[in-house]
């Protein structure tokens, strides 16, 4: 039982490393291909855009197939992407091979969660899901900063070698420990679609969109910002990304505690800290290494709970259809990643990279206002019914 959860976790690490490991090497890629950092950002924004568009439809198409075959197919595409990217193909092909696995990004998560739930006793289902999805935090702390470190010590191609190796290990692990899991029943979507009539759901989804737009307007260009504005070395950036991931574990733990007490105020606190306080701090601290390190550490604490905040918000609004709600959240989050990356890139081209903290602040203010609007609307809509119990949110990105 645990073997499958750990194998699924390894797959999640591979997927996250492929998606976000490119962030720390965008400047090297831009130099190698003689392109702008804005154009290099397509490697992130195109991936996120395809996940956002294709996720719900591909998950629906794959829902009738054996989950083992679905997971193996998904990881095979991620492995192919890592191998092809590592040989420095033309830039158009580099973008194309990143788009391919994005088609099955959400499919892997859905199949992995369904698999660990099916194989585990009811009392252990949440525990097994937690193990499988812990790959998100592990990748943030380990393989994503390691990808940046390898690029700084060797070349950017080694970052993709790392991604390929992790995907290969996950592929072998799933093949070895997972039994065949054919689908035995069909899912009815009518009841789940009903949540789209709830204004609180749409307010949560728009909050998610603007939150991720704010975060990735700055985070997507983390490496280039630190080089040009903070005068950091590539190796120094890899250390900062590692610190960012480590403090993120603390942030996730804190958010788990606070969200269980008050979702709205926790959301506001983390949104304001991550998307207003930190950008202001980075903007006004100049080249001071100690201050920059402190702000990055705080940024990690406030940034890491983003997925947890989004799913907690939608879970409170649509607890009767969590699977569909989390799927919508994943799409809106990736639309936000795309928008933030593209708008941030536009600002870099026209105003300079030093101005992108203000993009994050602008989107962050809108996200916070949406939290207030939802709280006010829900306060006026209370009917006196006892609220249903809300299951622990499942973070699926």
DRENDO-1510 file (C-alpha; in Angstrom, 1 decimal, always signed):
<recs>
REC; n; res; u; v; w
REC; 1; UNK; +0.0; +0.0; +0.0 .
REC; 2; UNK; +2.7; +2.5; +1.1 .
REC; 3; UNK; +4.9; +1.4; -1.8 .
REC; 4; UNK; +2.4; +2.7; -4.3 .
REC; 5; UNK; +2.0; +6.0; -2.4 .
REC; 6; UNK; +5.7; +6.5; -2.4 .
REC; 7; UNK; +6.0; +5.6; -6.1 .
REC; 8; UNK; +3.2; +8.1; -6.9 .
REC; 9; UNK; +5.1; +10.7; -4.8 .
REC; 10; UNK; +8.2; +10.1; -6.9 .
REC; 11; UNK; +6.1; +10.8; -10.0 .
REC; 12; UNK; +4.8; +14.0; -8.5 .
REC; 13; UNK; +8.4; +15.1; -7.8 .
REC; 14; UNK; +9.3; +14.4; -11.5 .
REC; 15; UNK; +6.4; +16.4; -12.8 .
REC; 16; UNK; +7.0; +19.4; -10.5 .
REC; 17; UNK; +10.7; +19.4; -11.3 .
REC; 18; UNK; +9.9; +19.4; -15.1 .
REC; 19; UNK; +7.3; +22.2; -14.7 .
REC; 20; UNK; +9.2; +24.5; -12.4 .
REC; 21; UNK; +12.8; +23.4; -12.6 .
REC; 22; UNK; +13.2; +25.6; -15.7 .
REC; 23; UNK; +12.6; +28.8; -13.6 .
REC; 24; UNK; +16.1; +29.0; -12.3 .
REC; 25; UNK; +17.7; +28.4; -15.7 .
REC; 26; UNK; +15.8; +30.8; -17.9 .
REC; 27; UNK; +18.7; +33.3; -18.1 .
REC; 28; UNK; +21.1; +30.6; -19.3 .
REC; 29; UNK; +18.5; +29.4; -21.9 .
REC; 30; UNK; +18.0; +32.9; -23.1 .
REC; 31; UNK; +21.7; +33.4; -23.6 .
REC; 32; UNK; +22.2; +30.0; -25.3 .
REC; 33; UNK; +19.4; +30.6; -27.8 .
REC; 34; UNK; +20.1; +34.4; -28.2 .
REC; 35; UNK; +16.6; +35.3; -27.2 .
REC; 36; UNK; +15.0; +37.7; -24.7 .
REC; 37; UNK; +14.1; +36.5; -21.2 .
REC; 38; UNK; +10.5; +37.3; -22.1 .
REC; 39; UNK; +10.6; +34.7; -24.9 .
REC; 40; UNK; +12.4; +32.2; -22.8 .
REC; 41; UNK; +9.5; +32.5; -20.3 .
REC; 42; UNK; +7.4; +30.6; -22.9 .
REC; 43; UNK; +8.9; +27.4; -21.5 .
REC; 44; UNK; +6.9; +28.1; -18.3 .
REC; 45; UNK; +3.8; +29.9; -19.6 .
REC; 46; UNK; +3.2; +27.5; -22.5 .
REC; 47; UNK; +3.3; +24.5; -20.1 .
REC; 48; UNK; +0.9; +26.2; -17.7 .
REC; 49; UNK; -1.5; +27.3; -20.4 .
REC; 50; UNK; -1.8; +23.8; -21.9 .
REC; 51; UNK; -2.4; +22.3; -18.4 .
REC; 52; UNK; -5.1; +24.9; -17.8 .
REC; 53; UNK; -6.9; +24.3; -21.2 .
REC; 54; UNK; -6.4; +20.5; -21.6 .
REC; 55; UNK; -6.5; +19.3; -17.9 .
REC; 56; UNK; -10.3; +18.9; -17.5 .
REC; 57; UNK; -10.8; +17.4; -21.0 .
REC; 58; UNK; -7.9; +15.0; -20.9 .
REC; 59; UNK; -8.9; +13.8; -17.4 .
REC; 60; UNK; -12.3; +13.0; -18.8 .
REC; 61; UNK; -10.9; +11.1; -21.8 .
REC; 62; UNK; -8.6; +9.1; -19.6 .
REC; 63; UNK; -11.1; +8.3; -16.9 .
REC; 64; UNK; -12.2; +5.0; -18.6 .
REC; 65; UNK; -8.7; +3.5; -18.9 .
REC; 66; UNK; -6.6; +1.4; -16.5 .
REC; 67; UNK; -5.0; +3.8; -14.0 .
REC; 68; UNK; -1.6; +2.0; -14.1 .
REC; 69; UNK; -1.5; +2.5; -17.9 .
REC; 70; UNK; -2.5; +6.1; -17.6 .
REC; 71; UNK; +0.2; +6.9; -15.0 .
REC; 72; UNK; +2.9; +5.0; -17.0 .
REC; 73; UNK; +1.9; +6.9; -20.2 .
REC; 74; UNK; +2.0; +10.2; -18.4 .
REC; 75; UNK; +5.5; +9.6; -17.0 .
REC; 76; UNK; +6.8; +8.3; -20.3 .
REC; 77; UNK; +6.0; +11.7; -21.9 .
REC; 78; UNK; +7.8; +13.5; -19.1 .
REC; 79; UNK; +10.8; +11.2; -19.6 .
REC; 80; UNK; +10.9; +11.9; -23.3 .
REC; 81; UNK; +10.7; +15.6; -22.6 .
REC; 82; UNK; +13.7; +15.5; -20.3 .
REC; 83; UNK; +15.8; +13.5; -22.8 .
REC; 84; UNK; +15.0; +15.6; -25.8 .
REC; 85; UNK; +15.5; +18.9; -23.9 .
REC; 86; UNK; +18.9; +17.8; -22.6 .
REC; 87; UNK; +20.3; +17.7; -26.1 .
REC; 88; UNK; +19.7; +21.4; -26.8 .
REC; 89; UNK; +17.1; +21.1; -29.6 .
REC; 90; UNK; +16.0; +24.2; -31.6 .
REC; 91; UNK; +14.0; +26.5; -29.3 .
REC; 92; UNK; +10.7; +25.8; -31.1 .
REC; 93; UNK; +11.2; +22.1; -30.4 .
REC; 94; UNK; +12.2; +22.7; -26.8 .
REC; 95; UNK; +8.8; +24.5; -26.3 .
REC; 96; UNK; +7.0; +21.7; -28.2 .
REC; 97; UNK; +8.4; +18.9; -26.1 .
REC; 98; UNK; +7.4; +20.7; -22.9 .
REC; 99; UNK; +3.8; +21.1; -24.2 .
REC; 100; UNK; +3.4; +17.3; -24.8 .
REC; 101; UNK; +3.6; +16.2; -21.1 .
REC; 102; UNK; +1.5; +19.2; -20.1 .
REC; 103; UNK; -1.4; +17.4; -21.8 .
REC; 104; UNK; -1.3; +14.6; -19.2 .
REC; 105; UNK; -0.2; +16.7; -16.2 .
REC; 106; UNK; -3.6; +16.7; -14.5 .
REC; 107; UNK; -4.3; +13.2; -15.7 .
REC; 108; UNK; -1.4; +11.8; -13.7 .
REC; 109; UNK; -2.6; +13.5; -10.5 .
REC; 110; UNK; -6.2; +12.3; -10.9 .
REC; 111; UNK; -5.1; +8.7; -11.6 .
REC; 112; UNK; -2.5; +8.7; -8.7 .
REC; 113; UNK; -5.1; +9.9; -6.2 .
REC; 114; UNK; -7.7; +7.4; -7.4 .
REC; 115; UNK; -5.1; +4.6; -7.2 .
REC; 116; UNK; -4.0; +5.2; -3.7 .
REC; 117; UNK; -7.6; +5.7; -2.5 .
REC; 118; UNK; -8.6; +2.4; -4.2 .
REC; 119; UNK; -5.8; +0.3; -2.7 .
REC; 120; UNK; -5.9; +1.8; +0.9 .
REC; 121; UNK; -8.4; +1.0; +3.7 .
REC; 122; UNK; -10.8; +3.8; +4.3 .
REC; 123; UNK; -9.0; +4.8; +7.6 .
REC; 124; UNK; -5.7; +5.2; +5.7 .
REC; 125; UNK; -6.9; +6.9; +2.5 .
REC; 126; UNK; -6.0; +10.5; +3.6 .
REC; 127; UNK; -2.6; +9.3; +4.9 .
REC; 128; UNK; -1.8; +7.7; +1.6 .
REC; 129; UNK; -2.9; +10.7; -0.4 .
REC; 130; UNK; -0.8; +12.9; +1.8 .
REC; 131; UNK; +2.3; +10.7; +1.0 .
REC; 132; UNK; +1.6; +10.8; -2.7 .
REC; 133; UNK; +1.1; +14.6; -2.8 .
REC; 134; UNK; +4.0; +15.4; -0.5 .
REC; 135; UNK; +6.1; +15.3; -3.7 .
REC; 136; UNK; +5.0; +18.9; -4.2 .
REC; 137; UNK; +6.8; +20.1; -1.1 .
REC; 138; UNK; +9.7; +17.7; -1.6 .
REC; 139; UNK; +10.4; +19.0; -5.2 .
REC; 140; UNK; +10.2; +22.6; -4.0 .
REC; 141; UNK; +12.9; +21.9; -1.4 .
REC; 142; UNK; +15.1; +19.5; -3.3 .
REC; 143; UNK; +15.0; +18.8; -7.0 .
REC; 144; UNK; +13.9; +22.3; -8.2 .
REC; 145; UNK; +16.8; +24.1; -6.5 .
REC; 146; UNK; +19.1; +21.2; -7.4 .
REC; 147; UNK; +18.2; +21.8; -11.1 .
REC; 148; UNK; +19.3; +25.4; -10.8 .
REC; 149; UNK; +22.5; +24.4; -8.9 .
REC; 150; UNK; +23.4; +21.9; -11.6 .
REC; 151; UNK; +23.0; +24.5; -14.3 .
REC; 152; UNK; +25.2; +26.9; -12.3 .
REC; 153; UNK; +28.0; +24.4; -11.8 .
REC; 154; UNK; +27.8; +22.7; -15.3 .
REC; 155; UNK; +25.3; +23.8; -18.0 .
REC; 156; UNK; +21.6; +24.2; -18.2 .
REC; 157; UNK; +21.2; +20.9; -20.0 .
REC; 158; UNK; +22.1; +19.1; -16.8 .
REC; 159; UNK; +18.9; +20.4; -15.3 .
REC; 160; UNK; +16.9; +18.5; -17.9 .
REC; 161; UNK; +19.0; +15.4; -17.3 .
REC; 162; UNK; +17.9; +15.5; -13.7 .
REC; 163; UNK; +14.3; +15.8; -14.7 .
REC; 164; UNK; +14.7; +12.8; -17.0 .
REC; 165; UNK; +16.3; +10.7; -14.3 .
REC; 166; UNK; +13.5; +11.3; -11.8 .
REC; 167; UNK; +10.8; +10.6; -14.4 .
REC; 168; UNK; +12.7; +7.3; -15.3 .
REC; 169; UNK; +12.9; +6.3; -11.6 .
REC; 170; UNK; +9.2; +7.0; -11.1 .
REC; 171; UNK; +8.3; +5.1; -14.2 .
REC; 172; UNK; +10.2; +2.0; -13.1 .
REC; 173; UNK; +8.7; +2.3; -9.6 .
REC; 174; UNK; +5.1; +2.5; -10.8 .
REC; 175; UNK; +5.6; -0.4; -13.2 .
REC; 176; UNK; +7.1; -2.5; -10.4 .
REC; 177; UNK; +4.7; -1.9; -7.5 .
REC; 178; UNK; +1.4; -1.0; -9.0 .
REC; 179; UNK; -1.1; -3.7; -9.9 .
REC; 180; UNK; -3.4; -3.3; -12.9 .
REC; 181; UNK; -6.3; -1.0; -12.0 .
REC; 182; UNK; -9.1; -1.1; -14.7 .
REC; 183; UNK; -11.9; +1.3; -14.1 .
REC; 184; UNK; -15.1; -0.5; -12.9 .
REC; 185; UNK; -17.6; +2.3; -12.9 .
REC; 186; UNK; -18.5; +5.6; -14.6 .
REC; 187; UNK; -18.6; +9.0; -13.0 .
REC; 188; UNK; -21.7; +11.2; -13.2 .
REC; 189; UNK; -20.9; +14.8; -13.8 .
REC; 190; UNK; -24.4; +16.4; -13.5 .
REC; 191; UNK; -24.3; +16.9; -9.8 .
REC; 192; UNK; -20.7; +18.3; -9.9 .
REC; 193; UNK; -21.6; +20.8; -12.6 .
REC; 194; UNK; -24.1; +22.3; -10.2 .
REC; 195; UNK; -21.4; +24.0; -8.3 .
REC; 196; UNK; -21.0; +26.4; -11.2 .
REC; 197; UNK; -24.2; +28.1; -10.2 .
REC; 198; UNK; -22.7; +29.2; -6.9 .
REC; 199; UNK; -21.2; +32.8; -6.9 .
REC; 200; UNK; -18.8; +31.8; -4.0 .
REC; 201; UNK; -17.2; +29.2; -6.3 .
REC; 202; UNK; -16.5; +31.8; -9.0 .
REC; 203; UNK; -15.2; +34.2; -6.4 .
REC; 204; UNK; -12.8; +31.5; -5.2 .
REC; 205; UNK; -11.7; +30.6; -8.7 .
REC; 206; UNK; -11.0; +34.2; -9.6 .
REC; 207; UNK; -9.1; +34.7; -6.3 .
REC; 208; UNK; -7.0; +31.7; -7.3 .
REC; 209; UNK; -6.4; +33.2; -10.8 .
REC; 210; UNK; -5.2; +36.5; -9.4 .
REC; 211; UNK; -3.2; +34.9; -6.6 .
REC; 212; UNK; -1.2; +32.8; -9.0 .
REC; 213; UNK; -0.9; +35.7; -11.5 .
REC; 214; UNK; +0.7; +37.8; -8.7 .
REC; 215; UNK; +3.0; +35.0; -7.5 .
REC; 216; UNK; +4.3; +34.0; -10.9 .
REC; 217; UNK; +4.7; +37.6; -12.3 .
REC; 218; UNK; +7.7; +37.7; -9.9 .
REC; 219; UNK; +8.6; +34.1; -9.2 .
REC; 220; UNK; +8.8; +33.2; -12.9 .
REC; 221; UNK; +11.7; +35.6; -13.3 .
REC; 222; UNK; +13.3; +34.9; -9.9 .
REC; 223; UNK; +16.7; +34.1; -11.3 .
REC; 224; UNK; +16.9; +37.0; -13.7 .
REC; 225; UNK; +15.6; +39.4; -11.1 .
REC; 226; UNK; +18.2; +38.3; -8.6 .
REC; 227; UNK; +21.0; +38.6; -11.2 .
REC; 228; UNK; +20.1; +42.0; -12.6 .
REC; 229; UNK; +18.6; +43.8; -9.6 .
REC; 230; UNK; +20.3; +42.0; -6.7 .
REC; 231; UNK; +23.7; +41.3; -8.3 .
REC; 232; UNK; +23.5; +37.6; -7.3 .
REC; 233; UNK; +25.7; +34.9; -8.8 .
REC; 234; UNK; +24.0; +31.8; -10.4 .
REC; 235; UNK; +25.3; +29.7; -7.6 .
REC; 236; UNK; +24.0; +32.2; -5.0 .
REC; 237; UNK; +20.6; +32.0; -6.7 .
REC; 238; UNK; +20.6; +28.2; -6.3 .
REC; 239; UNK; +21.2; +28.6; -2.6 .
REC; 240; UNK; +18.4; +31.2; -2.4 .
REC; 241; UNK; +16.0; +28.8; -4.2 .
REC; 242; UNK; +16.9; +26.0; -1.7 .
REC; 243; UNK; +16.2; +28.4; +1.2 .
REC; 244; UNK; +13.0; +29.4; -0.5 .
REC; 245; UNK; +11.9; +25.7; -0.5 .
REC; 246; UNK; +13.0; +24.9; +3.0 .
REC; 247; UNK; +11.1; +27.9; +4.5 .
REC; 248; UNK; +8.2; +26.9; +2.4 .
REC; 249; UNK; +7.8; +23.7; +4.4 .
REC; 250; UNK; +7.3; +25.9; +7.5 .
REC; 251; UNK; +4.8; +28.0; +5.7 .
REC; 252; UNK; +2.7; +25.0; +4.7 .
REC; 253; UNK; +2.7; +23.8; +8.3 .
REC; 254; UNK; +1.6; +27.3; +9.5 .
REC; 255; UNK; -1.1; +27.6; +6.9 .
REC; 256; UNK; -2.5; +24.2; +7.8 .
REC; 257; UNK; -2.9; +25.3; +11.4 .
REC; 258; UNK; -4.4; +28.7; +10.6 .
REC; 259; UNK; -6.7; +27.6; +7.7 .
REC; 260; UNK; -8.4; +25.2; +10.1 .
REC; 261; UNK; -9.5; +28.1; +12.3 .
REC; 262; UNK; -10.4; +30.8; +9.8 .
REC; 263; UNK; -10.1; +30.4; +6.0 .
REC; 264; UNK; -10.8; +34.0; +4.9 .
REC; 265; UNK; -8.4; +35.8; +7.3 .
REC; 266; UNK; -5.7; +33.2; +6.7 .
REC; 267; UNK; -6.0; +33.8; +3.0 .
REC; 268; UNK; -5.8; +37.6; +3.4 .
REC; 269; UNK; -2.7; +37.3; +5.7 .
REC; 270; UNK; -0.8; +35.0; +3.3 .
REC; 271; UNK; -1.9; +36.9; +0.2 .
REC; 272; UNK; -0.9; +40.3; +1.6 .
REC; 273; UNK; +2.4; +39.0; +2.9 .
REC; 274; UNK; +3.4; +37.2; -0.3 .
REC; 275; UNK; +2.1; +39.6; -2.9 .
REC; 276; UNK; +2.4; +43.0; -1.3 .
REC; 277; UNK; +4.9; +42.9; +1.6 .
REC; 278; UNK; +7.6; +40.8; +0.0 .
REC; 279; UNK; +7.6; +42.6; -3.4 .
REC; 280; UNK; +7.8; +45.9; -1.6 .
REC; 281; UNK; +10.7; +44.5; +0.5 .
REC; 282; UNK; +12.6; +43.3; -2.5 .
REC; 283; UNK; +12.0; +46.5; -4.4 .
REC; 284; UNK; +13.3; +48.8; -1.7 .
REC; 285; UNK; +16.3; +46.8; -0.2 .
REC; 286; UNK; +18.7; +47.3; -3.1 .
REC; 287; UNK; +21.8; +45.1; -3.3 .
REC; 288; UNK; +22.0; +44.1; +0.3 .
REC; 289; UNK; +22.6; +40.3; +0.3 .
REC; 290; UNK; +21.5; +39.8; +4.0 .
REC; 291; UNK; +18.3; +41.7; +3.5 .
REC; 292; UNK; +17.6; +39.9; +0.2 .
REC; 293; UNK; +18.2; +36.5; +1.9 .
REC; 294; UNK; +15.8; +37.5; +4.7 .
REC; 295; UNK; +13.1; +38.6; +2.2 .
REC; 296; UNK; +13.4; +35.4; +0.2 .
REC; 297; UNK; +13.1; +33.3; +3.3 .
REC; 298; UNK; +9.9; +35.1; +4.3 .
REC; 299; UNK; +8.7; +34.8; +0.7 .
REC; 300; UNK; +9.1; +31.0; +0.8 .
REC; 301; UNK; +7.0; +30.9; +4.0 .
REC; 302; UNK; +4.2; +32.9; +2.4 .
REC; 303; UNK; +4.4; +31.5; -1.1 .
REC; 304; UNK; +4.4; +27.7; -0.4 .
REC; 305; UNK; +0.8; +27.5; +0.9 .
REC; 306; UNK; -0.6; +28.9; -2.3 .
REC; 307; UNK; -2.0; +25.6; -3.5 .
REC; 308; UNK; -3.4; +24.8; +0.0 .
REC; 309; UNK; -5.1; +28.3; +0.2 .
REC; 310; UNK; -6.7; +27.8; -3.2 .
REC; 311; UNK; -8.0; +24.3; -2.5 .
REC; 312; UNK; -9.2; +25.3; +1.0 .
REC; 313; UNK; -11.1; +28.2; -0.4 .
REC; 314; UNK; -12.8; +26.1; -3.1 .
REC; 315; UNK; -13.4; +23.2; -0.7 .
REC; 316; UNK; -15.3; +25.5; +1.6 .
REC; 317; UNK; -17.4; +26.8; -1.3 .
REC; 318; UNK; -18.0; +23.4; -3.1 .
REC; 319; UNK; -17.5; +20.6; -0.5 .
REC; 320; UNK; -20.2; +18.6; -2.3 .
REC; 321; UNK; -18.1; +18.2; -5.4 .
REC; 322; UNK; -14.4; +18.3; -4.4 .
REC; 323; UNK; -13.0; +16.4; -7.3 .
REC; 324; UNK; -14.5; +18.7; -9.9 .
REC; 325; UNK; -13.8; +21.8; -7.8 .
REC; 326; UNK; -10.1; +20.9; -7.4 .
REC; 327; UNK; -9.9; +20.3; -11.2 .
REC; 328; UNK; -11.3; +23.8; -11.8 .
REC; 329; UNK; -8.9; +25.2; -9.3 .
REC; 330; UNK; -6.0; +23.6; -11.1 .
REC; 331; UNK; -7.1; +25.1; -14.4 .
REC; 332; UNK; -7.6; +28.6; -12.9 .
REC; 333; UNK; -4.2; +28.4; -11.1 .
REC; 334; UNK; -2.4; +27.5; -14.4 .
REC; 335; UNK; -4.3; +30.3; -16.2 .
REC; 336; UNK; -2.9; +32.6; -13.5 .
REC; 337; UNK; +0.6; +31.2; -13.9 .
REC; 338; UNK; +0.4; +31.9; -17.7 .
REC; 339; UNK; -1.0; +35.4; -17.2 .
REC; 340; UNK; +1.5; +36.3; -14.6 .
REC; 341; UNK; +4.4; +35.0; -16.6 .
REC; 342; UNK; +3.3; +36.7; -19.8 .
REC; 343; UNK; +2.4; +40.1; -18.2 .
REC; 344; UNK; +5.6; +40.0; -16.2 .
REC; 345; UNK; +7.5; +39.4; -19.4 .
REC; 346; UNK; +5.8; +42.3; -21.1 .
REC; 347; UNK; +6.7; +44.6; -18.3 .
REC; 348; UNK; +10.3; +43.5; -18.4 .
REC; 349; UNK; +10.5; +44.3; -22.1 .
REC; 350; UNK; +8.8; +47.7; -21.8 .
REC; 351; UNK; +9.7; +48.9; -18.3 .
REC; 352; UNK; +12.6; +46.8; -17.1 .
REC; 353; UNK; +12.8; +43.8; -14.8 .
REC; 354; UNK; +13.1; +46.1; -11.8 .
REC; 355; UNK; +9.4; +47.0; -12.1 .
REC; 356; UNK; +7.9; +43.5; -11.9 .
REC; 357; UNK; +7.3; +43.6; -8.1 .
REC; 358; UNK; +4.6; +46.2; -8.9 .
REC; 359; UNK; +2.8; +43.7; -11.2 .
REC; 360; UNK; +2.7; +41.2; -8.3 .
REC; 361; UNK; +1.3; +43.9; -6.0 .
REC; 362; UNK; -1.4; +44.8; -8.5 .
REC; 363; UNK; -2.6; +41.3; -8.9 .
REC; 364; UNK; -2.3; +40.6; -5.2 .
REC; 365; UNK; -4.5; +43.5; -4.3 .
REC; 366; UNK; -7.3; +42.2; -6.6 .
REC; 367; UNK; -7.0; +38.7; -5.0 .
REC; 368; UNK; -7.4; +40.2; -1.5 .
REC; 369; UNK; -10.4; +42.3; -2.6 .
REC; 370; UNK; -12.1; +39.1; -3.9 .
REC; 371; UNK; -11.6; +37.4; -0.6 .
REC; 372; UNK; -13.4; +40.3; +1.1 .
REC; 373; UNK; -16.2; +40.3; -1.5 .
REC; 374; UNK; -16.8; +36.6; -1.0 .
REC; 375; UNK; -16.8; +36.9; +2.8 .
REC; 376; UNK; -19.3; +39.8; +2.6 .
REC; 377; UNK; -21.5; +37.9; +0.1 .
REC; 378; UNK; -21.5; +34.7; +2.2 .
REC; 379; UNK; -22.3; +36.7; +5.3 .
REC; 380; UNK; -25.5; +38.0; +3.6 .
REC; 381; UNK; -26.5; +34.6; +2.3 .
REC; 382; UNK; -26.5; +32.7; +5.6 .
REC; 383; UNK; -29.7; +30.8; +6.0 .
REC; 384; UNK; -29.3; +29.3; +9.4 .
REC; 385; UNK; -28.5; +25.8; +8.1 .
REC; 386; UNK; -25.8; +23.9; +9.9 .
REC; 387; UNK; -22.9; +23.8; +7.5 .
REC; 388; UNK; -21.8; +20.4; +6.2 .
REC; 389; UNK; -18.5; +19.1; +7.4 .
REC; 390; UNK; -15.7; +19.9; +4.9 .
REC; 391; UNK; -13.2; +17.1; +4.1 .
REC; 392; UNK; -9.5; +17.9; +4.2 .
REC; 393; UNK; -8.7; +19.6; +0.9 .
REC; 394; UNK; -6.8; +17.7; -1.7 .
REC; 395; UNK; -4.2; +19.8; -3.5 .
REC; 396; UNK; -4.0; +18.8; -7.1 .
REC; 397; UNK; -1.8; +21.1; -9.4 .
</recs>
